[in-house]
Amino acid sequence: MDGVESAVPVRVSGFVDLQVNGFGGVDFSDPGLTPAAADEAFHALLGRGTSAFLATLITSPVETYRRNIPLLVDVMKREEFEGRVLGLHLEGPFISALPGAVGAHDPAFVRAPDLSFLHELLDLGQGRILMLTVAAEIPGIEALVRSARSRGVAISVGHSLYGSDALDRLYSAGASALTHLGNGLPNVLPRHDNPIWAGLADERFAVMAIADGHHLPVPVLKVVVRAAGAGRLVVVSDASPVAGLPPGEYQVLGNRAILEPTGRLHNPEKQCLVGSAVTMLDCMNTLASLGLLTVSELLQVGVTNPLRAIGVDPSAVRRGSGLWYREGAFAL
C-alpha cells in the first residue's frame, strides 16, 4: 500500500456487491420468502458498508423463480431501495450439474439451455435481472447467452468446467465476466488445464473473486489480484443467508452447513463451501490487508468495476452513509 495514500483518512461511500444470496437469516431463494423478510435483509445489509447490490437467486425449482423474482422486484422498487438494490443476479439454473462444478447448488434443479424459460425468467424480472451466471461448456449455451444479451443482461461464466476454447465461444456470444473464479469447482483439478488458469489468462473477462480469505486462501487471493490487476478484478461477497449470524449449524441454500468461528461456512458432507458469512466491508478489508492495491485501486475493484460489469452508470447509484479508510482498513 502506498505509504502517503494509506496515511491520509479517506471518506468513501460504500461498496457495490454483485452477489448477495441473502443476509441476517433471510434467503432470497427460500420458497417461503416474504416481502417483509426481503425488506429487513435489504435494510440490514445496506447498513453494513454496502451501498448497492444485486440480490442473487441460486439454481431453484421453477415455482421458486415464479414466486420470488416478482416478490424481490416489487420490494426493490420501493423508494428507499431505488439506486441501492440495483437488480437481480441469477446464478443458474443453466450451469454444470457435475459434482464439484455444481457446488452447493442442487443438481436436480439445473436446466439445459432453454430460450423459452430464459425469457419467462426475464419477463418475471421486469428488466431488473442484470446478471446471469452460466456454464460455458454445456450444449446450446451460446444461443441462450446471445438472447440474454439482447435484453441487456450481463453474462458471467461460473459453476463450469470450461477451458480456453469454451471461454472463447462464450466471449464471442457476449459473456464478459467470470463468477467467483476458483470456486464452484471440484476440489481436485488437472494442474495445468483447468478453469482457474484459463480464466486468469483470458484478459477479456472481468474476474469476480470472493475475498473473504476462505473461498480463496490468502496465497491464492494474492495470485488472483496480481494476475487480474485492478482493471479486471471485481470483488464480491457471495454473502449467504447466514451472513451476519453467529457461528453454529444452519440450513443454508438447501445444505446442512457449519459456520465456524473463523467465518468459514461449509457443507461437511459435500466438502464444499456454501457462500460466505461476510459483507463487502469484510472482503475489502481482507483485500486491503494484502498491501497489493492503493486506496484508489481498492475503490476501483469494490465500486467502479462492479458497476461497469453490469452496465450501470455510477450516477444511477444512491450512495450510503459512507465509510472511512484509515490506517489500512475501512470502517463505518
C-alpha positions in Angstrom: 0.0 0.0 0.0 1.3 3.4 -0.9 2.5 5.0 2.4 1.3 8.5 1.7 -2.1 7.4 0.4 -2.7 5.0 3.3 -1.7 7.5 6.0 -4.4 10.0 5.0 -8.0 9.3 6.0 -10.3 8.9 3.0 -14.1 9.2 3.1 -15.8 6.6 0.8 -19.5 6.0 0.2 -19.7 2.2 0.4 -19.2 -0.8 -1.9 -21.1 -2.4 -4.7 -21.8 -6.2 -4.4 -22.9 -8.3 -7.4 -23.5 -11.5 -5.4 -25.7 -11.5 -2.3 -27.7 -14.7 -1.7 -29.3 -13.3 1.5 -28.4 -11.8 4.8 -29.2 -12.0 8.5 -31.2 -15.2 8.3 -33.1 -14.3 5.1 -32.6 -16.4 2.0 -33.6 -14.8 -1.3 -34.0 -18.3 -2.8 -36.3 -19.5 0.0 -39.7 -20.7 -1.3 -41.2 -19.2 1.8 -39.6 -15.8 1.4 -41.9 -12.9 2.4 -41.7 -9.2 1.3 -41.2 -8.2 5.0 -38.2 -10.6 5.2 -36.7 -9.2 2.0 -37.2 -5.7 3.2 -35.5 -6.5 6.5 -32.5 -8.1 4.8 -32.1 -5.2 2.3 -32.1 -2.6 5.1 -29.7 -4.7 7.3 -27.1 -5.1 4.5 -27.3 -1.5 3.4 -26.3 -0.5 6.9 -23.1 -2.6 6.8 -20.9 -0.7 4.3 -22.6 -1.9 1.1 -24.1 1.0 -0.8 -25.6 -1.1 -3.6 -26.0 -4.7 -4.6 -27.7 -7.4 -6.7 -30.0 -9.8 -4.8 -29.0 -13.3 -6.0 -31.0 -16.4 -6.6 -29.2 -19.7 -6.9 -30.4 -22.7 -9.0 -34.0 -23.2 -7.8 -37.2 -25.0 -8.7 -39.4 -23.3 -11.3 -42.0 -22.5 -8.7 -39.5 -20.6 -6.6 -38.4 -18.5 -9.6 -42.0 -17.7 -10.4 -42.7 -16.6 -6.9 -39.5 -15.0 -5.7 -38.4 -13.0 -8.7 -41.6 -10.8 -8.8 -41.6 -10.6 -5.0 -38.0 -9.3 -4.9 -38.6 -6.9 -7.8 -41.6 -5.4 -6.0 -39.6 -4.8 -2.8 -36.6 -3.3 -4.6 -38.9 -0.9 -6.4 -39.7 0.8 -3.1 -38.3 4.3 -3.0 -35.8 3.6 -0.2 -34.2 0.9 -2.3 -34.1 2.7 -5.7 -30.5 3.1 -6.8 -29.3 0.8 -4.0 -30.8 -2.7 -4.6 -29.9 -2.5 -8.3 -31.5 -5.7 -9.5 -31.1 -9.4 -9.6 -28.3 -11.9 -10.3 -29.5 -15.3 -11.4 -26.7 -17.8 -10.5 -28.1 -20.7 -12.5 -30.1 -22.6 -13.5 -28.1 -23.0 -16.7 -24.9 -24.3 -15.0 -23.0 -27.6 -14.8 -24.7 -30.4 -12.8 -21.4 -32.3 -12.4 -20.2 -32.9 -8.8 -17.8 -30.1 -7.7 -18.8 -27.8 -10.5 -22.4 -27.6 -9.2 -21.0 -26.7 -5.8 -23.7 -26.1 -3.2 -26.5 -25.9 -5.8 -28.9 -28.8 -6.1 -28.2 -30.6 -9.4 -31.9 -31.7 -9.6 -32.8 -28.1 -10.5 -30.1 -27.5 -13.1 -31.6 -27.0 -16.5 -30.3 -27.3 -20.1 -30.3 -24.1 -22.1 -34.0 -23.2 -22.8 -34.8 -20.0 -24.5 -38.4 -20.1 -23.6 -37.7 -20.5 -19.9 -34.9 -17.8 -20.1 -37.4 -15.3 -21.5 -40.0 -16.3 -18.9 -37.4 -15.5 -16.2 -36.5 -12.2 -17.8 -40.2 -11.2 -18.1 -40.7 -12.0 -14.4 -37.8 -9.8 -13.7 -39.3 -6.7 -15.4 -35.9 -5.5 -16.6 -34.3 -6.0 -13.2 -32.3 -9.1 -14.0 -28.9 -7.6 -14.6 -26.6 -10.6 -14.4 -26.9 -14.3 -15.3 -24.3 -16.9 -14.4 -24.0 -19.8 -16.9 -21.7 -22.7 -17.6 -19.6 -22.3 -20.8 -19.3 -25.9 -21.9 -23.0 -27.0 -22.0 -24.5 -27.6 -25.5 -26.7 -24.7 -26.7 -25.5 -22.1 -24.2 -24.2 -19.7 -26.9 -27.6 -19.1 -28.3 -29.0 -18.5 -24.8 -26.2 -16.1 -24.0 -26.9 -14.1 -27.2 -30.6 -14.0 -26.4 -30.0 -12.8 -22.8 -27.5 -10.1 -24.0 -30.1 -8.8 -26.5 -32.2 -8.0 -23.4 -29.4 -6.2 -21.6 -28.3 -9.0 -19.2 -24.6 -9.2 -18.4 -23.3 -12.8 -18.7 -20.8 -14.3 -16.3 -19.3 -17.8 -16.5 -19.3 -19.9 -13.4 -20.1 -23.4 -11.9 -18.5 -24.5 -15.1 -15.6 -26.8 -16.2 -14.6 -24.5 -19.0 -11.4 -24.4 -20.9 -9.9 -21.7 -23.2 -12.0 -22.9 -26.2 -15.3 -22.7 -24.3 -14.4 -19.3 -23.0 -13.6 -18.1 -26.4 -17.0 -19.2 -27.7 -18.8 -17.6 -24.8 -17.0 -14.3 -25.2 -18.0 -14.3 -28.9 -21.6 -14.8 -27.8 -21.4 -11.9 -25.3 -20.1 -13.2 -21.9 -17.8 -10.7 -20.2 -17.2 -11.9 -16.6 -16.2 -15.0 -14.5 -18.3 -15.8 -11.4 -16.3 -16.4 -8.2 -13.1 -17.5 -10.0 -11.6 -20.5 -8.2 -14.8 -21.6 -6.7 -17.8 -23.7 -7.9 -15.1 -26.3 -9.0 -14.1 -29.8 -7.9 -11.6 -29.9 -5.1 -9.0 -31.6 -7.3 -8.3 -30.3 -10.8 -5.7 -31.0 -13.5 -2.7 -29.0 -12.6 -2.4 -27.1 -15.9 -5.6 -27.5 -18.0 -8.2 -26.1 -15.7 -10.7 -23.2 -15.4 -8.6 -21.2 -13.0 -5.6 -20.8 -15.3 -7.9 -20.4 -18.4 -9.9 -17.7 -16.7 -6.9 -15.7 -15.3 -5.2 -15.9 -18.7 -8.1 -14.5 -20.7 -7.8 -10.8 -20.3 -11.2 -10.2 -22.0 -13.1 -11.3 -18.9 -13.7 -9.4 -15.6 -12.6 -11.7 -12.7 -15.1 -11.8 -9.9 -13.5 -13.1 -6.7 -14.8 -13.8 -3.2 -12.2 -12.1 -1.0 -13.2 -13.5 2.4 -10.0 -15.4 2.9 -11.8 -18.7 2.8 -13.0 -19.1 -0.7 -9.6 -18.1 -1.9 -6.9 -18.7 0.7 -4.6 -15.7 1.1 -1.7 -17.0 -1.1 -4.2 -17.8 -3.9 -6.0 -14.5 -3.5 -2.7 -12.7 -3.9 -2.0 -14.5 -7.2 -5.5 -13.7 -8.4 -5.1 -10.0 -7.6 -1.7 -9.8 -9.2 -2.9 -11.7 -12.4 -6.2 -9.8 -12.8 -4.9 -6.4 -11.6 -7.1 -3.6 -10.6 -8.5 -3.3 -14.1 -10.2 -6.7 -14.2 -10.8 -7.6 -10.6 -14.4 -7.4 -9.2 -14.7 -8.2 -5.5 -17.9 -9.9 -4.4 -19.0 -11.2 -1.0 -21.2 -14.2 -2.1 -23.0 -13.5 1.2 -25.1 -16.4 2.3 -28.3 -16.1 4.3 -26.3 -16.7 7.5 -24.0 -13.7 6.9 -24.3 -11.6 10.0 -25.3 -14.5 12.2 -23.1 -16.2 15.0 -21.2 -19.4 14.5 -23.3 -22.6 14.5 -25.1 -25.2 12.4 -27.6 -23.9 9.8 -29.6 -24.9 6.8 -28.2 -22.8 4.1 -29.3 -22.7 0.5 -30.5 -26.3 0.8 -27.4 -27.5 2.6 -26.6 -28.5 6.2 -23.8 -26.1 6.8 -21.4 -25.3 9.6 -20.4 -21.7 10.3 -17.0 -21.9 12.1 -15.8 -19.2 14.5 -13.2 -18.4 11.8 -16.1 -17.4 9.4 -15.7 -20.4 7.2 -19.1 -21.7 6.1 -19.1 -25.2 4.6 -21.1 -28.4 4.0 -19.1 -31.2 5.6 -20.8 -33.9 3.5 -20.3 -32.3 0.1 -16.9 -30.9 1.2 -17.8 -27.5 -0.3 -18.3 -24.0 0.8 -21.9 -22.7 1.0 -21.4 -19.0 0.2 -19.8 -16.7 2.7 -20.7 -15.3 6.1 -19.3 -11.8 5.4 -20.1 -8.5 3.8 -18.2 -6.5 1.2 -16.7 -4.4 4.0 -15.1 -7.6 5.4 -13.9 -8.7 1.9 -12.4 -5.2 1.1 -10.5 -5.2 4.4 -9.1 -8.7 3.7 -8.0 -7.3 0.3 -6.6 -4.1 1.8 -4.6 -6.2 4.4 -2.6 -7.8 1.5 -0.9 -4.4 0.7 -1.2 -5.0 -3.1 -3.6 -2.2 -4.1 -3.7 1.5 -3.4 -6.8 3.1 -2.0 -8.0 4.3 -5.4 -7.4 0.7 -6.8 -9.4 -0.8 -3.9 -12.3 1.6 -4.7 -12.0 0.5 -8.4 -12.4 -3.2 -7.6 -15.1 -2.6 -5.0 -17.2 0.1 -6.7 -16.2 1.1 -10.3 -15.6 -2.4 -11.7 -18.7 -4.0 -10.4 -20.9 -1.2 -11.8 -19.1 -1.5 -15.2 -19.6 -5.3 -15.2 -23.4 -4.9 -15.1 -23.5 -1.7 -17.3 -24.9 0.6 -14.5 -23.9 4.3 -14.7 -22.4 5.4 -11.3 -24.7 8.4 -11.4 -27.7 6.0 -11.0 -26.4 4.7 -7.7 -27.5 6.3 -4.5 -24.6 6.0 -2.1 -24.9 5.1 1.6 -23.9 7.0 4.7 -20.3 6.2 3.9 -17.1 4.7 5.3 -13.7 5.9 6.3 -10.5 4.4 5.1 -7.7 5.0 7.7 -4.7 3.1 8.9 -5.0 0.4 6.3 -8.7 -0.5 6.8 -12.2 0.6 6.0 -14.6 1.2 8.9 -18.1 2.6 9.4 
